[in-house]
Amino acid sequence: MTEWCVIVYDKPGSDRSKLRPQHLAAIPAEVEKGNLVCAGAIFNEPTTPGGERTFAGSHLQIVADTKEDALKVVHNDIFAKEGIWDLDNIIIYQFGCAVREPKK
């Protein structure tokens, strides 16, 4: 199995807020299957000091035999199915983890 580092941006003008509960609810199953070892939102820089962070997209660490299998995990997510993520511009690389600390 190979670990894949995936960055997928939200499409400009998309609003993930309505689908976010469904998106988050699906994550534990992917972790249990061994497909996902890390995931989270990435943010745009605030436009003003102390300003609100807005979502830029998502980062996922996916475990899969092939790049195609890793992409299936992405494409099965509600954000992909409902057009939130910009699937034409996914960044995906094989990843060799040197260290991983648990979230504190």
SEBADREN-766496 format. One record per residue: residue in one letter; x, y, z of N, C-alpha, C in turn. Coordinates in steps of 0.1 Angstrom, whole numbers. Last residue first. Example, Ala and Ser with C-alpha at 12.3 -4.5 7.8 and 13.67 -1.06 7.14 Angstrom:
residues 2
ATOM   res    n.c1    n.c2    n.c3   ca.c1   ca.c2   ca.c3    c.c1    c.c2    c.c3
ATOM     S     128     -22      71     137     -11      71     129       0      79
ATOM     A     132     -57      78     123     -45      78     132     -33      78
This chain:
residues 104
ATOM   res    n.c1    n.c2    n.c3   ca.c1   ca.c2   ca.c3    c.c1    c.c2    c.c3
ATOM     K     -34     168     193     -35     171     207     -46     181     209
ATOM     K     -31     141     171     -36     154     173     -38     156     188
ATOM     P       1     123     170     -14     123     172     -18     138     175
ATOM     E      25     127     145      21     129     159       6     128     160
ATOM     R      46     111     124      32     115     125      29     115     140
ATOM     V      73     111     100      68     112     114      54     116     114
ATOM     A      76     105      74      87     103      83      83     104      97
ATOM     C      58      91      47      57      98      61      69      95      69
ATOM     G      58      97      15      66      89      25      66      96      38
ATOM     F      34      97     -10      39     104       2      46      94      11
ATOM     Q      26     106     -43      29      96     -33      36     103     -22
ATOM     Y       2     133     -48      16     127     -49      17     116     -39
ATOM     I     -20     155     -63     -18     142     -57      -4     136     -59
ATOM     I     -43     180     -67     -28     178     -65     -27     165     -58
ATOM     I     -69     185     -90     -64     178     -78     -49     178     -78
ATOM     N     -84     199    -109     -71     204    -105     -66     198     -92
ATOM     D    -109     189    -114    -100     190    -125     -86     194    -121
ATOM     L    -123     190     -90    -117     178     -94    -108     178    -106
ATOM     D    -129     211     -68    -124     213     -82    -116     201     -86
ATOM     W    -157     204     -47    -143     203     -50    -140     205     -65
ATOM     I    -185     206     -50    -178     216     -42    -163     216     -45
ATOM     G    -201     188     -64    -194     199     -71    -188     209     -63
ATOM     E    -211     165     -52    -220     177     -53    -213     189     -59
ATOM     K    -190     147     -52    -203     144     -59    -212     156     -62
ATOM     A    -171     160     -36    -168     157     -50    -181     155     -58
ATOM     F    -184     161     -12    -179     173     -18    -176     172     -33
ATOM     I    -189     134      -7    -200     142     -10    -196     156     -16
ATOM     D    -165     111     -21    -169     121     -11    -180     130     -16
ATOM     N    -156      96     -42    -168      91     -34    -172     101     -23
ATOM     H    -133     109     -51    -145     110     -59    -158     105     -52
ATOM     V    -115     101     -31    -118     115     -33    -132     116     -40
ATOM     V    -114      73     -36    -118      78     -23    -122      92     -24
ATOM     K    -104      73     -62    -118      68     -60    -123      73     -46
ATOM     L     -78      82     -59     -88      91     -65    -102      87     -63
ATOM     A     -67      58     -49     -68      70     -40     -78      80     -46
ATOM     D     -69      43     -72     -77      39     -60     -78      50     -50
ATOM     E     -52      57     -89     -66      56     -93     -74      52     -81
ATOM     K     -28      52     -76     -33      66     -76     -48      65     -80
ATOM     T     -30      21     -56     -27      29     -68     -32      43     -67
ATOM     D     -35      13     -30     -25       6     -39     -20      14     -50
ATOM     A     -37      37      -4     -43      30     -15     -31      23     -23
ATOM     V     -45      61      19     -37      48      17     -44      40       7
ATOM     I     -43      96      20     -51      84      16     -41      72      14
ATOM     Q     -48     125      35     -37     115      34     -44     101      32
ATOM     L     -60     155      22     -63     142      26     -50     134      25
ATOM     H     -73     188      25     -60     180      25     -64     166      30
ATOM     S     -94     211       8     -92     200      17     -78     193      14
ATOM     G    -101     246       6    -103     232       1    -100     222      12
ATOM     A    -104     270      17     -97     270       4     -99     256      -3
ATOM     F    -126     288      37    -122     275      32    -115     276      18
ATOM     T    -115     317      55    -124     310      46    -118     297      40
ATOM     R    -112     334      85    -106     324      76    -117     318      67
ATOM     E    -117     368      91    -122     355      91    -115     346      81
ATOM     G     -90     389     104    -102     386      96    -105     371      96
ATOM     G     -67     397     116     -78     392     125     -90     389     118
ATOM     P     -62     419      89     -57     414     102     -68     409     111
ATOM     T     -79     406      60     -76     417      69     -70     411      82
ATOM     T     -82     382      47     -79     394      39     -76     407      47
ATOM     P     -66     352      57     -76     363      59     -72     375      51
ATOM     E     -58     327      33     -53     337      42     -64     348      45
ATOM     N     -78     298      32     -73     310      26     -67     319      37
ATOM     F     -72     265      45     -78     278      45     -71     289      37
ATOM     I     -82     231      44     -71     241      43     -79     254      41
ATOM     A     -95     205      66     -97     217      57     -84     225      56
ATOM     G     -83     171      66     -87     184      72     -89     194      62
ATOM     A     -69     139      75     -77     148      66     -81     161      74
ATOM     C     -53     108      76     -53     122      80     -62     130      70
ATOM     V     -58      83      66     -50      84      79     -49      99      84
ATOM     L     -80      63      50     -77      77      53     -70      77      67
ATOM     N     -85      36      46     -82      44      35     -77      58      38
ATOM     G     -92      19      66     -78      20      64     -74      29      52
ATOM     K    -118      17      74    -114       9      63     -99       9      60
ATOM     E    -118      37      94    -119      23      98    -115      14      87
ATOM     V    -117      60      77    -106      57      86    -106      42      90
ATOM     E    -141      58      65    -129      57      56    -117      54      65
ATOM     A    -158      61      87    -158      49      79    -146      47      70
ATOM     P    -152      88      95    -148      77     103    -149      63      96
ATOM     I    -163     104      72    -148     103      75    -145      91      84
ATOM     A    -190     110      70    -184      99      62    -170      96      65
ATOM     A    -194     132      85    -200     120      90    -194     108      83
ATOM     L    -184     153      70    -177     149      82    -182     135      87
ATOM     H    -203     154      49    -189     151      46    -182     146      58
ATOM     Q    -226     161      64    -226     148      57    -211     144      53
ATOM     P    -218     186      73    -221     176      82    -221     162      76
ATOM     R    -213     200      47    -202     197      56    -206     186      67
ATOM     L    -233     209      31    -229     195      29    -218     191      39
ATOM     K    -235     236      37    -247     227      38    -244     212      37
ATOM     S    -209     246      33    -215     246      46    -227     236      47
ATOM     R    -196     250       9    -195     237      15    -204     235      28
ATOM     D    -201     267     -18    -205     268      -4    -206     254       2
ATOM     S    -181     282     -44    -189     271     -38    -191     273     -23
ATOM     G    -165     302     -54    -179     305     -52    -187     294     -46
ATOM     P    -143     280     -70    -146     294     -66    -161     296     -65
ATOM     K    -142     248     -55    -144     256     -67    -147     270     -62
ATOM     D    -116     239     -32    -130     242     -35    -131     250     -48
ATOM     Y     -88     217     -41     -94     230     -38    -109     230     -40
ATOM     V     -71     192     -26     -82     194     -36     -89     207     -32
ATOM     I     -43     173     -22     -49     186     -20     -59     188     -31
ATOM     V     -30     144      -9     -40     150     -18     -44     163     -13
ATOM     C      -7     119      -7     -10     133      -2     -18     140     -13
ATOM     W      -9      85      -1     -10      96     -11     -14     109      -4
ATOM     E       9      56       5       2      67      11       3      78       0
ATOM     T       4      23      -6      11      35      -7       3      46      -1
ATOM     M       8     -12       0       0       0       0       9      12       0
